[in-house]
Amino acid sequence: MTVHDITRPTVLLTGPTSGIGAATLRHLIENPARPRLVLLGRDPRALADSVAAARSAGRDAHGVGLDLADLASVRTAAADVGRLIDEGHVGPLDALVLNAGAQFMSRRLTSAQGFERTFAVNVIAQHALLRALENRLAPRSHVVLLGSSTHRGKRYSFNLIPDPEWRSPAELAVPMPPATGSVNTATEREHGGVAYATSKLALVTLAHAWADRLAGDGRRLNTYDPGLVVGTGLVREMPAFRYWLWKYLMPVLAVHPKATVPRVTGRHLADLALGDVHPTLHDAYVEIGKITEAEPITHDHLRQQQLLAWLDEAIAPVIAG
């Protein structure tokens, strides 16, 4: 019997069915620590396939439905995870990998609670899930949030995503009104891109506040930036020409130091989450496996506290504190 047989960690992973999440899952399955897996996803069939793949490799795996665009689903998912722990199917969460997110080419879409959907999925729901699972974290647990270089500005996304535009959380959560006539598609996509970049700026800012909170209990939190990951469907709603470039030309650019592919970045994410690399790192920004620095503005304490306070108020009707 090895030490890993005795100390098998429990890892929760959101978005395990495609892209970076699927690649991360493969590396978690292959890891010698043989982690017990709690997989949260929106598509029931794809989630069942991911659970089956893990089990066929001899791993304990459990699937839990989760729609990040609905805080009621977040609450239910957290309760389901709690039952898995209470019934002894898995242990307290040693690693929490909040990989799932979304990008929409419009700011008119809304979440189930009426928030602008990009901000709802990428910020509000991430905070709500952390709040709901906080008391399920193991004493020395590690939380990893998924950042993005888009929080730095469009030059870091090969000009594919516009610059973020920070406003108060209350403003960021309000969608544009429904269109009443013809819309300019390019303008709609620009607004959607700004919403995505700004949501990632908000999430990286929030990460620092959460890191401070968790440190008091001896827990760690880091932000992982997967880089510009070619071969994913994240930008499928781009104009046809740009999407053609993304799909057929960008893979050639995977050798660029700020670009990568799911297989590579998934390995880095799994290793970071399990502590196979940087085992004592806390409140840091890790970019494609390398420790870098988030934008200085994300360390603004006042902005962090305003964001945290607004989020707590926004989720209070659905998520218990």
Long-range contacts (C-beta under 8 A, 24 or more apart in sequence): 4-32, 4-33, 4-34, 5-34, 7-33, 8-33, 8-34, 8-35, 8-36, 8-91, 9-33, 9-35, 9-36, 9-91, 9-94, 9-95, 9-138, 9-274, 10-35, 10-36, 10-37, 10-38, 10-85, 10-90, 10-91, 10-92, 10-93, 10-94, 10-95, 10-138, 11-35, 11-36, 11-37, 11-38, 11-93, 11-94, 11-95, 11-96, 11-97, 11-273, 11-274, 12-37, 12-38, 12-39, 12-40, 12-81, 12-93, 12-95, 12-96, 12-97, 12-133, 13-37, 13-38, 13-39, 13-40, 13-97, 13-99, 14-40, 14-41, 14-66, 14-68, 14-97, 14-98, 14-99, 14-100, 14-129, 15-40, 15-41, 15-99, 15-100, 15-101, 16-40, 16-41, 16-47, 16-50, 16-99, 17-41, 17-43, 17-46, 17-47, 17-49, 17-50, 18-46, 18-232, 18-233, 19-229, 19-232, 19-233, 19-234, 19-262, 20-99, 20-146, 20-226, 20-229, 20-232, 20-262, 20-265, 20-266, 20-269, 21-99, 21-100, 21-266, 22-50, 22-262, 22-266, 23-262, 23-263, 23-265, 23-266, 23-267, 24-97, 24-99, 24-266, 24-269, 24-270, 24-273, 25-50, 25-53, 25-54, 25-266, 26-263, 26-266, 27-266, 27-267, 27-269, 27-270, 27-271, 28-270, 28-273, 28-274, 29-53, 29-54, 29-57, 29-59, 30-57, 31-270, 31-274, 31-276, 33-274, 34-58, 34-59, 35-59, 35-94, 35-95, 35-274, 36-60, 36-61, 36-90, 36-91, 37-61, 37-62, 38-62, 38-64, 38-81, 38-84, 38-90, 38-93, 39-63, 39-64, 40-64, 40-65, 40-66, 40-77, 40-81, 40-100, 41-65, 41-66, 41-100, 42-66, 42-67, 42-68, 42-100, 60-89, 60-90, 62-89, 62-90, 66-100, 66-129, 67-112, 68-100, 68-101, 68-102, 68-120, 68-121, 68-125, 68-126, 68-129, 69-102, 69-111, 69-112, 69-117, 69-120, 69-121, 69-125, 70-111, 70-112, 70-113, 71-111, 71-112, 71-113, 71-124, 71-125, 71-128, 71-315, 71-318, 71-319, 72-112, 72-318, 73-112, 74-125, 74-128, 74-129, 74-132, 74-318, 74-319, 75-128, 75-132, 75-318, 75-319, 77-129, 78-129, 78-132, 78-133, 78-136, 78-319, 79-132, 81-133, 81-136, 82-136, 85-136, 91-138, 92-136, 92-137, 92-138, 92-139, 92-141, 93-133, 93-136, 93-137, 93-138, 93-141, 94-138, 94-140, 94-141, 94-142, 95-141, 95-142, 95-143, 95-144, 95-273, 95-274, 95-275, 96-130, 96-133, 96-137, 96-141, 96-142, 96-143, 96-144, 97-144, 97-269, 97-273, 98-126, 98-129, 98-130, 98-143, 98-144, 98-145, 98-146, 99-146, 99-269, 100-146, 101-126, 101-146, 101-199, 103-192, 103-193, 103-196, 103-234, 103-235, 103-237, 104-192, 104-195, 104-196, 104-237, 105-188, 105-189, 105-192, 105-193, 105-237, 105-238, 106-176, 106-188, 106-189, 106-191, 106-192, 107-175, 107-176, 107-188, 107-191, 107-192, 107-194, 107-195, 108-175, 108-176, 108-177, 108-178, 108-179, 108-188, 109-175, 110-175, 113-318, 114-175, 115-173, 115-174, 115-175, 115-314, 116-172, 116-173, 116-174, 116-175, 116-176, 116-195, 117-175, 118-192, 118-195, 118-196, 118-199, 119-172, 119-173, 119-195, 119-198, 119-199, 119-202, 120-173, 121-199, 122-196, 122-199, 122-200, 122-202, 122-203, 123-172, 123-199, 123-202, 123-203, 123-206, 123-311, 124-173, 124-311, 124-314, 124-315, 126-203, 126-206, 127-206, 127-210, 127-308, 127-311, 127-312, 127-315, 128-311, 128-315, 128-318, 128-319, 130-210, 131-312, 131-315, 131-319, 131-321, 132-319, 132-320, 137-214, 137-219, 139-217, 139-218, 139-219, 140-218, 140-219, 140-220, 141-219, 141-220, 142-219, 142-220, 142-221, 142-222, 142-273, 142-274, 142-275, 143-210, 143-214, 143-219, 143-220, 143-221, 143-222, 144-221, 144-222, 144-223, 144-224, 144-269, 144-272, 144-273, 145-203, 145-204, 145-206, 145-207, 145-210, 145-221, 145-222, 145-223, 145-224, 146-203, 146-223, 146-224, 146-225, 146-226, 147-200, 147-203, 147-204, 147-207, 147-223, 147-224, 147-225, 147-285, 147-294, 148-197, 148-200, 148-225, 148-226, 149-225, 149-227, 149-228, 149-258, 149-287, 150-196, 150-197, 150-200, 151-197, 151-200, 151-201, 151-203, 151-204, 151-294, 151-295, 151-298, 152-295, 153-197, 154-197, 156-258, 157-197, 157-228, 158-228, 158-250, 158-253, 160-193, 160-228, 160-235, 160-238, 160-242, 160-246, 161-193, 161-196, 161-197, 162-190, 162-193, 162-194, 162-197, 163-194, 163-197, 164-194, 164-197, 164-198, 164-200, 164-201, 165-194, 165-198, 166-198, 166-201, 166-202, 166-297, 166-303, 167-198, 168-306, 168-310, 169-202, 169-306, 169-307, 169-310, 169-311, 169-314, 170-310, 172-198, 172-199, 172-202, 173-314, 185-239, 186-239, 189-237, 189-238, 189-239, 192-237, 201-295, 201-297, 201-298, 202-307, 204-285, 204-294, 204-295, 204-298, 205-297, 205-298, 205-300, 205-303, 205-304, 205-307, 206-304, 206-307, 206-308, 206-311, 207-283, 207-294, 207-298, 208-283, 208-294, 208-298, 208-299, 208-304, 209-304, 209-305, 209-307, 209-308, 211-282, 211-283, 212-283, 215-282, 215-283, 220-280, 220-281, 220-282, 221-282, 221-283, 222-272, 222-278, 222-281, 222-282, 222-283, 222-284, 222-285, 222-286, 223-284, 223-285, 223-286, 223-294, 224-268, 224-269, 224-272, 224-286, 224-287, 225-285, 225-286, 225-287, 225-288, 225-292, 226-260, 226-265, 226-268, 226-269, 226-288, 227-258, 227-259, 227-260, 227-265, 227-287, 227-288, 228-256, 228-258, 228-259, 228-260, 229-259, 229-260, 229-261, 229-262, 229-265, 230-254, 230-259, 230-260, 230-261, 231-261, 231-262, 232-262, 257-288, 258-287, 258-288, 260-288, 264-288, 265-289
